[in-house]
């Protein structure tokens, strides 16, 4: 339980740490201007809202715990926040790309604190005090976040399920290279991908983003089937 708590707390802490210069009233980027990966994160959070609200209604607090923990570990830390770091740390402070990322983080963090407030009472309220923007004095005076139908996008979900499946395979190969001391970290690697026609067509659409998605220096994409 302590490990799960630390994961939730550290996820919130990471998001707060990257929102210190963000004013939602002035800097919020509209949903339709966000990058696909940002919209994917909001879609996954929207699904979390649905599960958690239903679980509270049915007094299934174990479902709340497992759903929130899995969201923080799998969707946030292992995917979205991992991919986001370059955009947050390397972009100019007020650049549109950084503001898109911050807009997404702010929406997710605000809703996440509202969702966990009944079970992480003091942690949620402590983090709430550092969240920018107009809001009630305490998270316990706020309401649960509502689902947004606009965030649901089955086509986007299908594309990113395939992209993340490829990412998992790439990460496994990078870990093998690290263990074998071929590379020190993933940014020292250039990845060569040989993909069959259908997958190649999908990956080619994201050719400019693949290096960021895989967190490597270069990605070389080739059409074909590996031996």
N, C-alpha and C positions, 0 to 999 in steps of 0.2 A: 504493500500500500504506500509506503514512504517513497519508493521509487516512482510509482505512478504519479503521486502528488508532485514530486520534484519535476517530472516531465511536463505536467500541466503548468506548473508555476514558471518553469524556465521558458516554456513556449510563450507565455504571456509576457514574461520579462523581455524576451528578444523583441517581440512586437512593440512593446512600450519603448524600448531603447532606440528604435528606429522611427519613432513618431514624435520625438522631442521637439522638432521644428515644424510639425504639421498642424495646420489650422483647418479643420474640416469646412468651416464657413467660407474660407477663401481658397483653399487648395484642393477640395474634393473634385475628382475627375468623374464625369458621367459614365455610367456602366458601358454604353455603346462605344466609348473611346478607350476602354481598357484593352490590354493585350489578352490573347486567348488564354494564356496560363493564369492570368488574374481571374478571368471569367470561370475557368475550370475550378479554381479555389473557392470562388463564391458559390458555384453550383454544389460542390461537395459540402460546404458549410450549410447551404440551404437544406440539403438532405439530412444533415445532423440536427438542424432545428426541428425538422419533422419527426425524427426518431425520438429525440429527447422530450419534446412536448408531449408526445403520445405516451412515453414511459412515465413521466410525472403524473399524467392523468390516471394511469393505471397503477400508480404506486410501485412501479418496477424500478427502484432506485439502482439496482445492479446494472440495468440496461443503460441508465444515464452514465454511470461510472465507466462502463466498458466502451460506450460510444464516444464519450469525450476523450478518454485516454487514447483510444485507437485513432481518433481524428488528429490529436496533437502529435502522436508518434508517426503515424503513417502518412497522412495527407499533408500535414504541416512540416514537421521536422525533416522527414525523409525525402520529401518531394518539393513542395512549394517554397519553403524557406531556404532550402538548400540551393535551389535554382535562382532564388531571388537575390542572394548575397551580393553578386557582382553589380546588379542594378542599384542596390541600396548603398553600397560602399564606394563604387567607382564612378557613378554618374554625378554630374553637378548637382548641388543641393536642391536647386529649384527646377531641375530638368523635368520635362513631361514624363519621361520614363520612370523617374524616381517618384514623382507625384502619383502616377498610376499605381505603383507598388504600395505607396503609403495609403492611398485611398482604400485599397483592398484590405490592407492590414487593419486599418481603423475600423472598417465595417465588421470584419471578422472578430477583432478583439472586443469591441463593444458588445456584440451579440454573445460571444463566448462567456464574458464575465456575467452577463445577465442570466445565461443558462446555468452556470455553476454556482451562482450566489446562494441557492438554498442548501447546498452541501459543502461548499468551501466558503463559508460565511465571511470570515475575516480576510482571507487572501483576496477574494473578489472585491471586497470593499476597499482594501488597501490599494490594489491596482487601479481601481476605479478613480481614486483621488488623483492619480497621475495621468489619466486619460484626458487628452485635450478636447476642447469643444464644449458647447452648452449641454448640460445634462443635470439631472437631479443631484442633490448633494450626496446621496448614498445610492449605491447600486440597488439597495433593497427598497428604494422608492421608485425604481424603474420597472418596466414590464418586460416579459419575455419577448425576444425578437419574433417577428412574424415571418412566415415564408414569403418568398417573392417568386411568383410564377415566371417572371422574366428571366430569372437565373437558370431555369431548367432548359437545357439544350441537348437533346439526345444525340444529335449528330456530333456536337463537340465532345460529348462524353465518349462516344465510340472512337473518335480520332485519338483522343488522349489516352484511352485504354490501350490502344495499339502502340502509341509512342512510348508510353511508360513501360510497356512490356519489353520493347527494344532497349529502353534505358536500363532496365534491370539486367538484361543480358550483357550490356556494355559494362555496367558497374561490376559484374562478376569477373569479367576479363581484366578490368583494371585492378581489381583486388588481387588476382593471380599475379599480375605484373608487379604489384607492390611487394607482395610476399617474396617474389623471386628477385627483388631489388633491381628490376629493370627500370622502374620509375620510382620517384619519391612521393609524388602526389599526382592526382589526375590531370592537373593543368600542364604537366610535363608530357602528356600523351597526345598523339594524333591518332584518331580512330579511323580504320578503314572498314566500311560496311558494304558487303555484297548482298543485295536484296532481290528477291523475285519480283516479278512485274507489279503486282498489286501493292506490295509493301513499298517498293521503290517509288511508285507514284505518290504514295502518301508522304514518305520521307522527303521527297523532292520538294513538296509544297513548303516544308519547314527547313529547307537547306540553310537558310540564314540563321536559324535558331538552334540547330542541332548541337553546336558546340556549347551553347549556354545550357541546353537541356541536359547534356551528358557531363557538363563541367569539365571539358577538355579544351585543348588549344585549337585543334582542327578536327574536322570530320570530312573524310573523303567517301563519297557515295557512288557506288557502281551498280549497274543493272546486271543481274545474273544470279546463278546459284553456286555457292561455294562447294568445292569437292568434299 
